[in-house]
């Protein structure tokens, strides 16, 4: 009888003490307390990461057009006589428009502003550079009826023009038949014009950029997209001091 009791007592697991039970209950309680917090924290991190990625994606899709003048490209200047006292030079600049967005857009209008607060001059139809501008001087252009389409990350060269009243010296020079024939038979670029005559009787306000015999006139170009976004850049024209 004694041996049977001994075997029974060896097979039975010893009961845990009250202290051990309390510790186990506390650990389970702590796990249940922290688990929702850990899950919530992980969910917050995931949502922040997703929001940042969504924001970046939206930023890439948001319309952004970068506009800059291309001074190394030369366009042809036109001379227009209105009457004996009035004549105009159609200045021109080559402008590069780059679509920085992942979505396509289009340029529907180009304007040139001669000075701060002045009325912009609407250039009319968009004039696109055709062919290879590195091989043809001056560059060739073509006017298009519809807005200029810009695919994602695409850049296009366009020409913007603005009439300015010719200086008295130009008007006097152009009165000679020989000079008119020379101008009509030769291409007159902006670079050549700046080295020939002072286009304006006066330069900009004192304090503007001056360099020896040259002074700088400041303009701005504003390109308007089909989504009514407006993007601008500075245009410069250097001329000999009258």
PEGIQUI-V92812 format. One record per helix or strand of 2 or more residues. SS is the DSSP state (@ for helix, = for strand). FROM is the first residue (numbers start at 1). TO is the last residue. If there is no record, write none. Layout:
SS FROM TO
SS FROM TO
This chain:
@ 2 11
@ 18 61
= 65 69
= 78 81
= 87 99
= 105 113
= 121 122
= 126 130
= 140 144
= 148 150
= 155 165
@ 168 174
@ 177 185
@ 190 196
= 210 211
= 214 225
= 230 240
